[in-house]
Amino acid sequence: MWDPGQYLQFGDERGRPFRDLLARVNAQAPHYVVDLGCGPGNLTAILAERWPQAQVLGLDNSPEMISAASAAASSAAPGPAAADSTGGGRLSFALADIREWRPDRPVDVFVSNAVLQWVPDHLGLLTRWAGLLAPGGWLAAQLPANVDQPSHTILRDLATSSRWRPLLGDVSLNRQAEDPAAYLDLLARAGCQVDAWETTYLHVLHGEDPVLEWYKGTGLRPVLAALTPGRSADFLAEYAARVRDAYPPAPYGTVLPFRRVFVVASRR
């Protein structure tokens, strides 16, 4: 379902929240770092650069993403530090469902970037991850919170319309974040010291139909997976026309406001 190339088309914009999240993690010398929902692995590599002595593991349930991540890491760092898909090397990647995966030892740093919006009951999952931290360990997560924005309201309107509902009625769209206060309360009650906040980025995108291209890499993936190629083209054309009106281009590019919610918790 996932296309690493499409996702990385806006790699700089998608990577900025990850860097902002990581800047609030004050782990000094972690031994075991896990990126939960690592995607194509370009951001997981930043974890290995920041903590060069740590064992860094990236997990994702997409074979396409894990294949791309392993290939890129192996190409960038040949030799004993290279990554593979079986857990070898200091930076490694593995195919796994983050809802079911269990570490074989306590984790010093958990990172989850723009993943939990796809997970039912992600609040329960965050609580479980907090319980898997080593003493003094860190948990950092970031989720989009755009459920009220045109990009999402248009998608929901189309998917539930009389034309598309027969084909898309069973498709699960992503769920988006809670407010920051919900994460603070949840993880503070789990015994963590918590920092939670939100930011709205104003991404200036370029190219033809850039908002469409952005969401083809993320929020539109379940819809495209459910439709035949011909039907997908029809849906994308209808979606593109509506988001083009909602996000008109300016002379300098197309502005995509993007709200994100962050939480960083350290285990006492």
C-alpha positions in Angstrom: 0.0 0.0 0.0 2.9 2.4 0.8 5.1 4.0 -1.8 8.5 5.2 -0.4 9.2 7.4 -3.4 5.9 9.2 -3.1 6.3 9.6 0.6 9.8 11.1 0.3 8.7 13.6 -2.3 8.2 16.0 0.6 10.9 14.5 2.8 12.2 17.8 4.1 8.8 19.0 5.2 7.9 15.6 6.7 11.3 15.5 8.5 11.0 18.8 10.2 8.6 17.7 13.0 10.8 14.7 13.6 13.7 16.9 14.3 11.7 19.2 16.5 10.5 16.2 18.4 14.0 14.8 18.8 15.3 18.1 20.1 13.3 17.7 23.3 14.7 14.2 24.0 17.5 14.5 26.5 18.8 10.9 26.5 22.5 11.1 27.0 23.9 7.7 26.1 21.1 5.2 25.3 22.0 1.6 24.4 18.7 0.6 22.7 16.7 3.0 20.5 13.6 1.9 18.6 11.8 3.8 15.9 8.2 2.6 15.8 6.7 3.0 12.3 10.0 4.0 10.7 8.8 4.3 7.1 11.6 4.5 4.5 14.2 4.8 7.3 15.7 8.2 6.4 14.7 9.6 9.8 15.8 6.5 11.7 19.3 7.1 10.4 19.3 10.4 12.3 18.8 8.5 15.5 21.9 6.4 14.7 23.9 9.6 14.0 22.8 11.2 17.2 23.6 8.2 19.4 26.5 6.4 17.6 27.0 3.8 20.3 23.3 2.8 20.4 21.6 -0.2 18.8 19.0 1.5 16.6 16.0 -0.6 15.3 13.4 0.6 12.9 10.1 -1.2 12.7 7.3 -0.9 10.1 4.5 -3.1 8.8 5.0 -2.1 5.2 7.3 -4.5 3.3 7.9 -1.7 0.7 9.1 0.7 3.4 11.3 -1.8 5.2 12.9 -2.8 1.9 13.6 0.8 1.0 15.0 1.5 4.5 17.3 -1.5 4.5 18.6 -0.8 1.0 19.3 2.9 1.7 21.1 2.2 5.0 23.2 -0.6 3.6 24.2 1.6 0.7 25.1 4.5 3.0 27.0 2.6 5.6 28.6 -0.6 4.3 30.4 -2.9 6.7 29.6 -4.0 10.2 27.4 -0.9 11.0 25.2 -1.6 7.9 21.5 -2.3 8.2 19.6 -5.3 7.1 16.1 -6.6 7.5 16.9 -9.2 10.1 18.3 -7.1 12.9 22.0 -7.2 12.0 24.3 -4.1 12.3 24.1 -1.1 14.6 21.3 0.3 12.5 18.7 -2.3 11.5 15.2 -2.6 10.2 12.5 -5.3 10.7 9.0 -5.9 9.4 6.6 -5.8 12.4 3.2 -4.6 13.6 4.0 -2.0 16.2 0.8 -3.0 18.1 2.1 -6.5 18.7 5.9 -6.1 18.8 7.7 -6.7 22.1 11.3 -5.8 22.8 13.6 -8.5 24.2 15.0 -6.0 26.8 14.0 -2.6 28.2 14.2 0.3 25.7 16.1 3.5 26.4 14.4 5.6 23.7 11.1 5.0 21.8 10.3 7.3 18.9 7.1 7.3 16.9 6.8 9.9 14.2 3.5 10.4 12.3 2.3 6.8 12.9 -0.1 6.6 15.7 -2.9 8.2 13.7 -3.3 4.9 11.9 -3.6 2.8 15.1 -6.9 2.2 16.9 -6.6 2.8 20.7 -3.2 4.5 20.3 -3.6 5.9 23.8 -3.4 2.3 25.2 -0.4 1.6 23.1 1.4 4.7 24.4 0.8 3.5 27.9 2.2 0.1 27.1 5.3 1.6 25.5 5.9 3.7 28.6 5.9 0.5 30.7 8.6 -1.0 28.4 11.1 1.8 29.0 14.3 1.3 30.9 14.7 3.4 34.1 15.4 7.0 32.9 14.1 6.0 29.4 12.4 8.4 26.9 9.2 8.1 24.8 8.7 10.6 22.0 5.7 10.7 19.7 4.3 13.1 17.1 0.9 12.9 15.3 -0.9 15.0 12.8 -4.0 16.8 13.9 -5.7 18.0 10.7 -9.1 16.3 11.0 -10.9 19.6 10.6 -8.8 20.9 7.6 -10.0 20.8 4.0 -7.6 18.1 3.0 -9.4 15.7 5.4 -13.0 17.0 5.2 -12.9 16.8 1.4 -11.5 13.2 1.6 -14.3 12.2 4.1 -17.0 13.9 2.0 -15.9 12.1 -1.1 -15.5 8.7 0.5 -19.0 8.8 2.0 -20.7 10.3 -1.1 -23.2 8.2 -3.0 -20.7 7.7 -5.9 -17.9 6.4 -3.7 -19.5 4.9 -0.6 -20.2 1.5 -2.3 -16.5 1.1 -3.0 -15.0 2.8 0.1 -17.5 2.1 2.8 -15.2 -0.3 4.6 -12.0 1.7 4.2 -10.5 3.1 7.4 -9.0 6.6 7.1 -6.5 7.8 9.6 -7.7 8.9 13.0 -5.6 12.0 13.9 -4.3 13.2 17.3 -5.9 14.0 20.6 -5.2 17.4 22.2 -1.8 17.7 23.9 -3.4 17.7 27.3 -4.7 14.2 26.8 -1.2 12.9 26.3 0.2 14.8 29.2 -2.5 13.4 31.5 -2.1 9.8 30.2 1.7 9.6 30.5 1.9 11.6 33.8 -0.5 9.1 35.3 1.8 6.3 34.0 4.6 7.7 36.1 6.4 9.8 33.5 7.6 13.4 33.4 5.8 14.8 30.4 6.2 17.7 27.9 3.3 18.0 25.4 2.7 20.8 22.9 1.4 21.5 19.4 2.6 23.4 16.4 1.1 24.4 13.1 3.6 24.4 10.3 3.0 26.5 7.2 4.5 24.3 4.5 5.2 26.1 1.2 4.8 23.4 -1.5 5.8 23.6 -5.1 4.8 21.9 -8.3 1.5 21.0 -9.9 -1.2 19.9 -7.4 1.2 19.7 -4.5 -1.4 19.1 -1.9 -2.7 16.2 -3.9 0.8 14.8 -4.2 1.4 15.2 -0.5 -1.7 13.2 0.5 -1.0 10.6 -2.2 1.9 9.7 0.0 -0.1 9.4 3.2 -3.8 10.0 3.9 -5.0 8.8 0.4 -3.1 5.4 0.6 -6.1 3.4 2.0 -8.4 4.8 -0.7 -6.0 4.1 -3.5 -5.4 0.5 -2.2 -9.1 -0.1 -2.3 -9.8 1.1 -5.8 -8.8 -0.3 -9.3 -6.3 1.9 -11.2 -9.1 3.4 -13.3 -11.3 4.2 -10.3 -8.3 5.6 -8.5 -7.6 8.0 -11.3 -11.2 9.2 -11.2 -11.1 9.6 -7.4 -7.8 11.5 -7.6 -9.2 13.9 -10.3 -12.2 14.7 -8.1 -10.1 15.2 -5.0 -7.5 17.3 -6.8 -10.1 19.7 -8.2 -11.6 20.3 -4.7 -8.3 20.7 -2.9 -7.0 23.0 -5.6 -9.8 25.4 -4.7 -9.2 24.9 -1.0 -5.4 25.6 -1.3 -5.0 28.1 -4.1 -1.4 28.6 -5.3 0.4 31.9 -4.6 3.2 33.3 -6.7 5.7 31.7 -4.2 4.0 28.3 -3.9 1.0 26.6 -2.3 0.7 27.0 1.5 -0.4 23.8 3.4 -1.1 24.6 7.1 -0.3 21.4 9.0 -1.1 21.1 12.7 0.9 18.5 14.7 0.8 17.3 18.3 3.9 16.3 20.2 4.6 14.4 23.4 7.9 13.6 25.1 7.9 11.6 28.3 10.8 10.4 30.5 10.4 7.6 33.0 11.3 8.6 36.5 
